[in-house]
Amino acid sequence: MAEGMSRMGRMPPGTPGPDKPIYTLSVAAEILATHPRTLMMYETVGLVTPHRTPTNRRRYTQHDLNKLQVVQRLTRSYGVNLAGVRQLLKLLAILKKNRLEPPAELRGIDLNLLEPAG
């Protein structure tokens, strides 16, 4: 067993979880290899809602970044526009909820990345 890990697979004490808002706009943009304005646009169209600090600065969670990676894959690899991405994400969530397989073209997308951990 890895040092610091419990038998239940939990993170060591003090390690931020996937829903802890720790990434600033610029750091999230760097991780995703995109422009910060693109992340603001994703927020505007409702694909992600970052947490806000008391001074109104955006903070992204690991879950937000995972979801945005799916968004990037849909837009870059499949050529889907943002309105289409919103609809596909809704459709994929419904399929997962009803335990149905997505179409073959979308089976490479990890649906677990779209849901918050917990």
N, C-alpha and C positions, 0 to 999 in steps of 0.2 A: 504494500500500500504506500502511496506517495506520502512523503513527509508533510504533515500539516493538514492532510485530508482526513475526514472522518469516514467511517464505514458507510455512511449514508450518501457519500459523494458530495457533501457540502463543501463550500469554499472555506478556506481558513478564516479565522476571525479577522475582521478589518478589511477583507477583500470586498470591493463593491460588487453588488449583484447586477444582473442584466437590466433591472428596472431603476437603477440609481442614476439620476441625471448628472453626469460628470463631464461630458464632452462639450466644449465650447463650439460655437459655429465654425471658427477657423480650424480647430482640431478635427471636427467631424468632416469638414470639407477636405482636409488633407488625407484623412483615412480613406475617404471614398473617392479620392482623386477627382474632385469636381470643384467648381467655383462656389464660394459661399452664397452667391446670388441664386444659384440653382437650388440650394437647400431652402432658401427663402421662398422660391417659387413653389417647391414641393409643399411647403407649409401653406401657402396661399390657396392652392387647389385642394387642400385637405388630405394629402397623402400621409402627413406626419404632423403631430402637434408637440413640439418640444416643450419641456418645462420652462418656466420663466423664473429668474431670480427676483428678489425684491427690487432690484434696479432694472428689471425688464430685459435682462440678457438671456438669450436662448441657452438651454442646456439639453443635450441629447443623451439618451440612454443607449446601452448596447443593443437593446431591442429595437430602438429607433434606427440605429445603423444597420442592423440585420434587415429590417424591412426596406430601408432605402437601397440596400444592395439588390434586393429582389426587384425594386422599381427600376434600378439601373439596368438590370438584366433584361427586363421586359422592353425598355425603351431602346437599349443599344443592340441587343441580339435579335429581338423580334420586331423592332421598328414600330412599336406601339406608342401612340401619343398619350399624354397624361390623362385625358378623359377616358381613354381605353384602359389605361392601367387601373384607374379607380374602379371601373366596371369589372375588370378581370379579377382584382383583389376581392371584390364582393362575391363574385361567382366562385372563386376558389375557396373562400370561407364557407359558403353554403355547401359546396361539395364535400369539404372536410367534415362539416357538422353532420352531414347525412351519411358519412362514411362511404362516399362514392369516389371513384378514381377520376382524376382530371383527364382531359384529352391527352393523347400520346405526346403531342407537341409541348405540353406544359408539365409533363411528369418530372422534368429535371428541376423544377422549382420546389424547394423545401418549404412546405406549408407551415412547418413548425416555426419558421423564422417570422411569420406574420403575426403570431400571437404573443402576448406578453407571457413571460415565464410565471409559473405559479401554479 
